Amino acid sequence: MKIRHLLFIFTFLITQQVLGQSDWQNIKTVEEVCTAYPKQINSIFLNLNLNYPGLEAVKKAYEGNNLTLACQNLLEYYGKTDRIRKDIPTLTQKTATAADSALQDIYTFQQVSDKVPRLADGHLKWNHMGPANDIEWAWALNRHYPTGTLLDGWEETGNSKYVNYIDSFTKDWITSSWPYPGVKSQTALWRGLEVSFRVKVWSRVFFELWNTKLITPATKLLILSSLPDHAHYARNFHAQGNWLTMEISGLATVASSWPEFRNSPAWMEYAIQTMVASMKEQVYPDGVQTELTSSYHLVALSNFNLFADICRKSSVSLPEYYTRTLENMWNYLAYIMRPDGCGVLNNDADLINNRKKILDEASVYHRPDWSYIATNGKEGTKPEHLPSNIFPYAGQLISRSDYGPEAQWSFFDIGPWGTGHQHNDKLHISVFAFGRDLLVDAGRFAYMGEVAAKFRKYAVGSQGHNTVIVDGKGQADGPKRTENPLTENLFAISNYFDYGSGTFNQYAGIEGTFSQTRSVVYVRGKFWVVTDLLKTDRPRKIETLWHWHPDCKVQAEKDGRITTQNDHGNLTIIPVDNQALSVSLVKGQEKPFVQGWYSKEYNTWQPNTTAVCSQQIKSGDTNVWILWPSAGKAPDISARILSKEDSDVRIRVTEKGIGSWDILAPSLDSKKVKVDFNTTIK
């Protein structure tokens, strides 16, 4: 008896090795997968609620020790559920370029393409980090982004080879992933974000491709065997903050898409409790996610939104707080939108066009004001309030002239540092006008690899932003978050002007004390006045930086003005009454330090012009800058300081033939702002 038992074990191990490793690509049927991977397939039934309605035949076969029949009955059960997509594209031999590349194991992540090597046993090298040796590339691979590309190719062409590849790709990953580590991990295969992304993709593969008959029974069963491990990881090893929203939405996807698992009700209950608590933790009352980075706000919002959709489809109700906060988060994206439809490029954001997203959500939430903003006034209803907005917890002032495509728009940062993906950029200002990017944030470049080695310090440092450098040093880290909104003395929005003011006084590596208080007065529809109150306990070298979009043709004038010579959409920066200022233009510099580079999205970069305005100060001083946008050539503008105190500056700005503006620009005191216009007397 013992000999027979040992012979069985030996035969099983040999079979598992032959079928499970050497010939994994040819395992397609229920019988083959049960023979090759009995332990993994058996685990499906250990995790199922076999008393779930509809699983009676499955339970009977399994309790009768017929694993193959239990699997066949289980697949038959799923084929009858209303979760299965009924229609499929018309089969053709058409092709799609991106999907065809994937068929060759060539993938593109974050603008970088590479061919993933195959190992001796035919498996993809799942920890391959791409040509830049960047773990972000490997993580993208393990999120199964290629499956999304292939699904798009399938929808577009109806070519079955794309689904065949999805089948092999999915089976490859699952059989390569064993054993499940069951611990918190940062590896390419097992990390919380990748766990979440995978199960969302697998839900589509499992249910949307069922009726194609191209996803093999073996792959379907392997997916079912791996899902409890993914749910276990998401439940027990999820992160906090923005990552939590992504990871817990993956847990909810498993619970709602496969309610037959015995732990699905508990997973869903935990997911709801955790997501509500997370929303309260990471979304300010003004609707802004606490990382204060527009792209990551969108990521968090998308996952909060996805979770709401999951609950809605499962007839699970959410607290009113949750749905109200979702609307506030969309409202933020709508009201920071630039005239071209893009969000703010700040911190580790990419330049993303949100126009379609806002239009879609405008119909969901019945917000015609969002439609008006997203269509530049062509649709919807004009917002009742003024076009500018302040988000007092985020500390972000969005100024604009109107909602048209040629509108003037600016972003001014007077808020906290942020809870993640932060840049040292307090008091930065970006300007967009007449359909063109003018003053910009440098962007994020990359997190790892050669690009990051060269540009990352520049990206996160003050050197990549429109603020000041002190004795060659930038800002140190600020407070990550706030418990209170900006006080009303720091901002104002009126019919004729906007005002924002903030202070920063922590600079990395400088001796003594120094502070910058920047105040911005936007004269609606005309220009910006930027005042920098500089306080120091000793002589300093100050460099005020103005970063221009790469498409701008920038030149420095003899009087210290910085102008653009674009065909359409220009900006003139006028330093007012500062004779000691020296202006140099830097573009694409790498040594002795990086300056003059721009990245609109991850892993892309190009040189841009940075105006470096240098001066020596012995004690405190106030610099005044006029930012004058124009559609074409700038008009004849002059400016002078009428009076200067620590508390405020009085400036007169004159446009020849039009008139002059007398402006009182205070520091940290919104009640004192004055803007008086005097028409030219002819």
MOHUDA-V359803 format. One record per run of one state. SS is the DSSP state (alpha for helix, beta for strand, coil for the rest). FROM is the first residue (numbers start at 0). LEN is the number of residues. If there is no record, write none. Layout:
<<SS/FROM/LEN> <SS/FROM/LEN>>
//
This chain:
<<coil/0/1> <alpha/1/21> <coil/22/1> <alpha/23/3> <coil/26/3> <alpha/29/7> <coil/36/1> <alpha/37/10> <beta/47/1> <coil/48/7> <alpha/55/8> <coil/63/3> <alpha/66/13> <coil/79/17> <alpha/96/7> <coil/103/2> <beta/105/4> <coil/109/2> <beta/111/4> <coil/115/2> <beta/117/1> <coil/118/5> <beta/123/1> <coil/124/10> <alpha/134/8> <coil/142/2> <alpha/144/13> <coil/157/2> <alpha/159/18> <coil/177/14> <alpha/191/17> <coil/208/1> <alpha/209/3> <coil/212/4> <alpha/216/21> <coil/237/3> <alpha/240/17> <coil/257/3> <beta/260/1> <coil/261/2> <alpha/263/19> <beta/282/1> <coil/283/5> <beta/288/1> <coil/289/4> <alpha/293/20> <coil/313/6> <alpha/319/16> <coil/335/6> <beta/341/1> <coil/342/10> <beta/352/1> <coil/353/1> <alpha/354/11> <coil/365/2> <alpha/367/7> <coil/374/14> <beta/388/3> <coil/391/4> <beta/395/5> <coil/400/8> <beta/408/5> <coil/413/15> <beta/428/5> <coil/433/2> <beta/435/4> <coil/439/9> <alpha/448/12> <coil/460/1> <alpha/461/3> <coil/464/3> <beta/467/3> <coil/470/2> <beta/472/1> <coil/473/1> <beta/474/1> <coil/475/12> <alpha/487/3> <beta/490/3> <coil/493/3> <beta/496/8> <coil/504/2> <beta/506/1> <coil/507/6> <beta/513/10> <coil/523/3> <beta/526/10> <coil/536/3> <beta/539/9> <coil/548/5> <beta/553/3> <coil/556/5> <beta/561/3> <coil/564/5> <beta/569/6> <coil/575/6> <beta/581/6> <coil/587/1> <beta/588/1> <coil/589/5> <beta/594/1> <coil/595/1> <beta/596/2> <coil/598/7> <beta/605/2> <coil/607/1> <beta/608/9> <coil/617/3> <beta/620/10> <coil/630/6> <beta/636/8> <coil/644/3> <beta/647/8> <coil/655/3> <beta/658/8> <coil/666/3> <alpha/669/3> <coil/672/1> <beta/673/6> <coil/679/3>>
//
